Amino acid sequence: MNDSSWSIFVVLAVLLSFILVGLRQKSRESQEYGFGGRYTGRIGGGAAIASNWMSAASLMGLAGIIYLRGYQGLAYVIGWTGGYVLLLVLLASQIRRFGKFTTPEFVGERYGSPAARLMAAVIAIAISVIYCVAQFKGIGLIFAFMFDIGYEQGVTYGALAVVSYLVVSGALGVPRNQQLQYLVICVAFIVPLMWLARKLGYFWLLPQFGYGRALTDLAREFRIDFTLPFAGDSLFEWCALCFTLMVGTGGLPHVLSRFYTVPNVRDARWSVVWGLFFIALIYWSAPAFAVFGRLIEARQGIAFTPDTARAAADVIALKTAMMAGLPGWLVGVLAAGALSAAFFTVAGLLMTGAASISHDLYYSFINPKASETSRMQVAKGGTLVLAALVLLVALNPPGLIAEITAVAFALAGNTIFPLFLLGIWWDRANRYGAIAGMVTGVLCTVATPLLGGVLPGVAFYFPVTASALCGAPLVICVMIAVSLATPAPPEEMRRFLEQEVHGHLD
């Protein structure tokens, strides 16, 4: 068996293991479709959060963006990691105390408005679709790289695999599989990195620290300085991106849904702590692949044009392993880890979107008397529709994996995050402010594509991937102004916030 065959064998074996676990945990109830009805413990919940978070953007896109932009790419590391700290401090325990099942349900209950709930459901679906496009691109690139086929074929086969798994196993397989997935990711991402560091002569026991010498060698031997801050972008652009990713993390529906399914507030808080720890283990590793990739290219005399480097960025971790001459089975392990990260992020996103269609749109607005069976059928049908829509966009992706993902974070940070922040911490926020805030947030997110060519200032203050630095504060101000100018929310809700959400310590 040659190296290529070993790589394919490892990838297929990992995918088969996920399918088998999913079949054992098959979901049969619609209330479980999208949220998982079985508690998996604090550490298990943290592993599920981390695996749900460890997407193609984390394993492939992060290395790719640092490979291209050096220091500027660290905004993704800081923003995504800091977002979980923001969640831990501001939202995790309060969301659990509030006790609602989905983001649209929270919005509808807190603000007492079916219209606000409908808007939140549509926004949640849009966030899931945008995020899925990035993951589908990652899946397509891995399939194309491993099986030596075209990108279009790779993304199509990958979409079929994801949808088949979801329709067969539903949600109960996903939380259990996400713990298995995190173990796979740790092994798949860190072991090849250790092998790579040792092969290049750097400290390999902790390559996340050992690659510091590679940075020095890269600067000294080839005058490539990855540590030079703001070489290609301004301080404002870096801060805008970092802030957007932080507040976007606090507004992602498929992340927030994790806090509704734990049994108590303390476990919700500790699940975030463990999740942050597990996430950090991977985030320390991704930049090392970017640095080692640049160093190997420089030593081998490989010089890419900017367009060629951009095309290679999203698979730089795999290319680095190949250029370094790692064994085929180890390249397969790395590919399996990246593929599983994208695979299960898509699973969580599609289920979140399908749950919004089934529960928040169909059951709440179209057919309140719908049976469990019909709601499950709508959820699975919604999965197919969303997957088809994502596939159409992913066939011609609009940017790098990390860049596409950042757009989803911008939309979440401009819309969902302010709703939760004021909805939990300011009892005067009302339905009119919520609706005005969501409309403003959507406009801030799409301002540059619509008006950037006509008004240059719009493109500067509201960049597509980093619009929340100006957008989220603007939305909060709009919500406050409109809420103060209109009738206060019911006294029962204000009393509930005071007594149940903030009235005791856990």
C-alpha positions in Angstrom: 0.0 0.0 0.0 1.5 3.4 -1.0 1.4 6.6 0.9 -1.7 7.9 -1.0 -3.6 4.7 -0.3 -2.7 4.8 3.4 -4.0 8.4 3.6 -7.3 7.5 2.0 -7.7 4.4 4.2 -7.2 6.4 7.4 -9.8 9.1 6.3 -12.4 6.5 5.3 -11.8 4.5 8.6 -12.4 7.6 10.7 -15.6 8.5 8.8 -16.9 5.0 9.1 -16.3 5.1 12.9 -18.5 8.3 13.1 -21.3 6.6 11.1 -21.3 3.6 13.4 -21.4 5.6 16.6 -24.2 7.8 15.0 -26.2 4.7 14.2 -26.0 3.5 17.8 -27.3 6.8 19.0 -30.0 7.4 16.4 -32.4 10.3 17.2 -36.1 9.5 17.1 -37.8 12.5 18.6 -38.0 16.0 17.0 -37.2 17.8 20.2 -33.9 16.0 20.1 -33.2 16.9 16.5 -30.7 19.7 16.8 -30.0 19.7 20.6 -29.4 16.2 21.8 -31.4 14.9 24.7 -28.6 13.2 26.6 -26.4 14.9 29.1 -22.7 14.2 28.7 -21.2 15.8 31.8 -19.1 18.9 32.3 -16.0 17.6 30.6 -18.0 15.9 28.0 -20.0 19.1 27.4 -16.8 21.0 27.1 -15.4 18.5 24.6 -18.7 18.8 22.7 -18.4 22.6 22.7 -14.8 22.4 21.5 -15.5 19.9 18.8 -18.5 21.9 17.7 -16.2 24.9 17.5 -13.2 23.1 15.9 -14.4 23.7 12.4 -12.6 23.9 9.1 -12.0 27.6 10.0 -10.1 26.5 13.1 -8.0 23.7 11.6 -7.5 24.8 8.0 -8.6 28.4 7.8 -6.6 29.6 10.8 -3.3 28.1 9.5 -4.1 29.5 6.1 -4.8 33.1 7.2 -1.7 33.2 9.3 0.3 31.7 6.4 -0.8 34.6 4.3 -1.0 37.5 6.7 1.3 36.6 9.6 0.6 38.7 12.7 -2.7 40.0 11.3 -4.1 36.5 11.4 -3.7 36.3 15.2 -6.8 38.5 15.4 -8.7 35.2 14.6 -7.0 33.4 17.5 -7.6 36.2 20.0 -11.1 36.9 18.8 -12.4 33.4 18.8 -10.8 32.5 22.1 -11.8 35.7 23.8 -15.3 35.2 22.6 -15.7 32.2 24.9 -14.4 34.3 27.8 -17.1 36.9 26.9 -19.7 34.1 26.9 -18.5 32.8 30.3 -18.7 36.2 31.9 -21.8 37.7 30.4 -24.2 35.0 29.1 -23.6 31.3 29.9 -25.2 31.0 33.3 -27.9 33.6 32.6 -29.0 31.8 29.4 -29.3 28.6 31.3 -31.4 30.3 34.0 -33.7 31.8 31.5 -34.4 28.2 30.3 -35.5 28.6 26.7 -34.7 26.0 24.0 -33.5 28.0 21.0 -32.2 31.4 20.2 -35.5 32.4 18.5 -37.5 31.0 21.4 -35.4 33.1 23.8 -36.0 36.2 21.7 -39.8 35.5 21.4 -40.2 34.9 25.1 -38.0 37.7 26.4 -39.3 40.4 24.1 -42.9 39.0 23.9 -43.0 39.3 20.1 -43.8 36.7 17.5 -42.4 39.1 14.9 -39.0 39.4 16.8 -38.9 35.6 17.1 -39.5 35.2 13.4 -36.8 37.7 12.5 -34.4 35.9 14.9 -35.2 32.6 13.3 -34.4 33.9 9.8 -31.2 35.4 11.0 -30.1 32.2 12.8 -30.8 30.3 9.6 -28.7 32.8 7.6 -25.8 32.6 10.0 -25.9 28.8 9.7 -25.9 28.9 5.9 -23.0 31.4 5.7 -21.0 29.4 8.3 -21.7 26.1 6.4 -20.4 27.5 3.1 -17.0 27.8 4.7 -17.1 24.3 6.1 -18.3 22.9 2.8 -15.3 24.6 1.1 -13.0 22.9 3.6 -14.6 19.5 3.0 -14.4 20.0 -0.7 -10.7 20.9 -0.6 -9.9 17.9 1.6 -11.8 15.5 -0.6 -10.1 17.0 -3.7 -6.7 16.8 -2.1 -7.0 13.3 -0.8 -8.8 11.6 -3.7 -7.1 13.7 -6.5 -10.4 14.9 -7.9 -11.7 18.4 -8.8 -13.0 20.8 -6.1 -16.5 20.7 -7.4 -16.6 16.9 -7.2 -15.1 17.0 -3.7 -17.6 19.4 -2.3 -20.5 17.5 -3.8 -19.4 14.2 -2.4 -18.7 15.8 1.0 -22.2 17.4 1.1 -23.8 14.0 0.3 -21.8 12.4 3.2 -22.8 15.0 5.7 -26.5 15.0 4.8 -26.6 11.2 4.8 -25.2 11.0 8.3 -27.6 13.6 9.7 -30.7 12.0 8.2 -29.7 8.6 9.4 -28.4 9.4 12.9 -30.0 12.7 13.9 -28.8 14.6 16.9 -28.2 12.0 19.6 -25.2 10.7 17.6 -23.7 14.1 17.2 -23.1 15.0 20.9 -21.5 11.6 21.5 -19.6 11.7 18.3 -18.4 15.2 19.1 -16.5 13.9 22.1 -15.0 11.2 19.9 -14.4 13.9 17.3 -12.4 16.0 19.7 -10.2 13.1 20.6 -9.7 12.5 16.9 -8.8 16.1 16.3 -6.3 16.3 19.2 -4.5 13.2 17.9 -4.8 14.1 14.2 -3.6 17.7 14.6 -1.0 17.5 17.4 0.8 14.2 16.6 1.7 15.2 13.0 2.8 18.6 14.3 5.1 16.9 16.8 6.5 14.7 14.0 6.9 17.7 11.8 8.8 19.7 14.4 11.1 16.8 15.2 11.8 16.3 11.5 12.7 20.0 11.1 14.9 20.0 14.2 12.8 22.0 16.6 11.5 21.2 20.1 8.9 18.6 19.3 7.5 17.6 22.7 5.7 21.0 22.8 5.8 22.1 19.2 3.3 24.9 20.1 6.3 26.6 21.8 9.1 25.0 19.7 8.0 26.8 16.5 9.3 30.1 18.0 12.7 29.2 16.8 11.3 28.6 13.3 10.0 32.1 13.4 13.5 33.4 14.2 15.1 31.2 11.5 12.5 32.4 8.9 13.3 36.1 9.7 17.1 35.6 9.8 17.5 33.3 6.8 14.8 34.7 4.4 13.8 38.0 5.9 10.2 36.8 6.3 8.9 38.4 9.5 5.7 36.8 10.8 5.8 38.8 14.0 5.8 42.3 12.4 2.5 43.8 13.6 0.1 45.6 11.2 2.4 45.1 8.2 -0.5 44.8 5.7 -3.4 46.2 7.7 -4.0 49.0 10.2 -4.5 48.8 13.9 -8.1 49.7 13.4 -8.7 46.8 11.0 -7.0 44.4 13.4 -9.1 45.6 16.4 -12.3 45.6 14.3 -11.8 42.0 13.2 -10.8 40.9 16.7 -13.9 42.5 18.3 -16.2 41.2 15.6 -15.1 37.6 16.2 -15.5 38.0 20.0 -19.0 39.3 20.0 -19.9 37.0 17.1 -18.9 34.1 19.2 -21.4 35.3 21.8 -24.1 35.4 19.2 -23.7 32.1 17.3 -27.0 30.1 17.7 -25.3 26.7 17.5 -22.9 27.7 20.3 -25.6 29.3 22.5 -27.8 26.2 22.1 -25.3 24.2 24.2 -26.3 26.1 27.3 -30.0 25.1 27.0 -29.3 21.4 27.3 -27.2 21.2 30.5 -29.0 20.3 33.7 -28.0 23.3 35.8 -26.3 26.7 35.7 -23.0 25.5 37.3 -22.6 22.8 34.6 -23.3 25.4 31.9 -20.5 27.6 33.3 -18.0 24.7 33.7 -18.8 23.4 30.2 -17.6 26.7 28.8 -14.4 26.6 30.9 -13.6 23.1 29.7 -14.5 24.0 26.2 -12.1 27.0 26.3 -9.3 24.8 27.5 -9.9 22.2 24.8 -10.1 25.0 22.2 -6.8 26.5 23.3 -5.0 23.2 22.8 -5.8 23.3 19.1 -5.4 27.0 18.6 -1.8 26.9 19.9 -1.1 24.4 17.1 -2.5 26.0 14.0 0.0 28.8 13.7 2.9 26.3 13.9 1.7 24.7 10.7 1.7 28.1 8.9 5.2 28.9 10.1 6.6 25.5 9.2 4.9 25.7 5.8 6.5 29.0 5.0 9.9 27.8 6.2 9.8 24.6 4.2 8.8 26.5 1.1 11.6 29.0 1.6 14.2 26.3 2.1 13.1 24.4 -1.0 13.1 27.6 -3.1 9.4 27.5 -3.7 8.2 31.0 -4.6 4.4 31.6 -5.0 2.7 34.6 -6.5 0.2 36.2 -4.2 -2.7 34.5 -6.1 -1.0 31.1 -5.9 -0.3 31.5 -2.2 -3.9 32.5 -1.6 -5.1 29.4 -3.5 -2.9 27.2 -1.4 -3.6 28.8 2.0 -6.6 26.8 3.0 -4.8 23.5 2.6 -1.4 24.6 3.9 -1.4 22.2 6.8 -1.8 19.2 4.5 0.7 20.7 2.0 3.2 21.3 4.8 3.0 17.6 5.9 3.4 16.5 2.3 6.4 18.8 1.6 8.1 17.7 4.8 7.8 14.0 3.7 5.7 12.8 6.5 4.4 9.2 6.1 1.3 8.8 4.1 -0.7 7.3 7.0 0.2 10.3 9.1 -0.9 12.7 6.4 -4.2 10.7 6.4 -4.5 11.2 10.1 -4.1 14.9 9.7 -6.7 15.0 6.8 -9.1 12.9 8.9 -8.9 15.4 11.8 -9.5 18.4 9.5 -12.3 16.6 7.7 -14.0 15.5 10.9 -13.8 19.1 12.3 -15.6 20.4 9.2 -17.9 17.5 9.1 -19.4 17.9 12.5 -19.5 21.7 12.5 -21.7 21.3 9.4 -23.8 18.8 11.3 -24.3 21.1 14.2 -25.1 24.1 12.0 -27.5 22.3 9.7 -29.3 20.8 12.7 -29.6 24.3 14.3 -31.0 25.7 11.0 -33.3 22.7 10.5 -34.5 23.1 14.1 -35.3 26.7 13.5 -37.3 25.8 10.4 -39.2 23.0 12.2 -39.7 24.5 15.6 -39.5 28.2 15.2 -41.1 28.6 11.8 -43.3 25.6 11.0 -44.5 24.6 14.5 -44.8 28.2 16.0 -46.2 30.0 13.0 -47.6 27.6 10.3 -49.0 24.5 12.1 -49.1 24.8 15.9 -50.9 21.4 16.0 -48.2 19.5 14.1 -47.3 16.1 15.4 -43.9 14.9 16.4 -43.6 12.9 13.2 -44.5 15.8 11.0 -42.1 18.1 12.8 -39.3 15.6 12.4 -40.1 15.3 8.7 -39.9 19.1 8.3 -36.6 19.2 10.2 -35.1 16.6 7.9 -36.5 18.3 4.9 -35.1 21.6 6.1 -31.7 19.9 6.4 -31.8 18.9 2.8 -33.0 22.3 1.6 -30.3 24.1 3.6 -27.6 21.7 2.5 -28.6 22.2 -1.2 -28.5 26.0 -0.8 -25.1 25.8 0.9 -23.7 23.5 -1.8 -24.8 25.9 -4.5 -22.8 28.8 -2.9 -19.9 26.6 -1.9 -19.3 25.5 -5.5 -17.9 29.0 -6.1 -16.8 30.2 -2.7 -16.5 34.0 -2.2 -13.3 33.9 -0.2 -10.9 32.0 2.1 -12.4 29.7 4.8 -11.6 32.1 7.6 -13.0 35.1 5.7 -16.3 33.4 4.9 -16.6 32.3 8.6 -15.9 35.9 9.7 -19.0 37.1 7.8 -21.2 34.8 9.8 -19.6 36.1 13.0 -20.2 39.7 11.9 -23.9 39.0 11.3 -24.2 37.2 14.7 -22.3 40.0 16.5 -24.5 42.7 14.9 -27.8 41.0 15.6 -28.0 38.1 18.1 -25.4 39.3 20.6 -27.0 42.7 21.3 -30.4 41.0 21.7 -29.0 38.6 24.4 -26.8 41.3 26.1 -29.6 43.8 26.6 -32.3 41.1 26.9 -30.5 39.6 29.9 -28.9 42.7 31.6 -31.4 45.5 30.9 -35.0 44.8 31.8 -36.2 47.9 30.0 -35.4 46.5 26.5 -38.6 45.8 24.7 -39.9 44.3 21.5 -39.7 47.5 19.5 -36.1 47.9 20.4 -35.4 44.3 19.5 -36.9 44.6 16.1 -35.2 47.9 15.4 -31.9 46.5 16.6 -32.1 43.4 14.3 -32.9 45.5 11.3 -30.0 47.9 12.1 -27.7 44.9 12.6 -28.5 43.4 9.2 -28.0 46.7 7.5 -24.6 47.1 9.2 -23.6 43.7 8.0 -24.5 44.2 4.4 -23.6 47.9 4.3 -20.3 47.5 2.4 -21.6 45.1 -0.3 -24.5 47.5 -0.9 -22.9 51.0 -0.4 -19.2 50.5 -0.2 -18.6 51.3 -3.8 -20.5 54.6 -3.5 -19.5 55.7 0.0 -15.9 54.8 0.8 -16.4 55.6 4.5 -18.9 52.8 4.8 -16.4 50.2 3.6 -13.9 51.5 6.1 -16.1 51.5 9.2 -18.2 48.5 8.3 -15.8 46.0 6.5 -17.6 42.8 5.5 -15.6 40.5 7.9 -15.3 43.0 10.7 -18.4 45.2 10.8 -19.3 44.6 14.5 -16.8 47.1 16.0 -19.0 49.9 14.8 -22.1 47.9 14.1 -22.8 46.2 17.5 -22.5 49.5 19.6 -24.7 51.2 17.0 -27.3 48.4 17.4 -27.2 48.6 21.2 -27.7 52.4 21.0 -30.7 52.0 18.6 -32.2 49.3 20.9 -31.8 51.6 23.9 -33.3 54.7 22.2 -36.2 52.8 20.7 -37.0 51.0 23.9 -37.0 54.2 25.9 -39.3 55.9 23.4 -41.8 53.1 23.5 -43.8 51.3 26.2 -41.9 49.2 28.7 -42.0 45.4 28.6 -44.5 43.6 30.9 -43.8 43.8 34.6 -43.9 40.0 34.8 -40.9 39.7 32.5 -39.0 42.3 34.5 -39.7 40.5 37.7 -38.7 37.2 36.2 -35.3 38.7 35.1 -34.8 40.1 38.6 -35.8 37.1 40.6 -34.9 34.1 38.4 -32.1 35.2 36.1 -30.2 37.5 38.4 -31.8 36.9 41.8 -29.5 34.2 43.2 -25.9 32.9 43.0 -25.0 29.5 41.7 
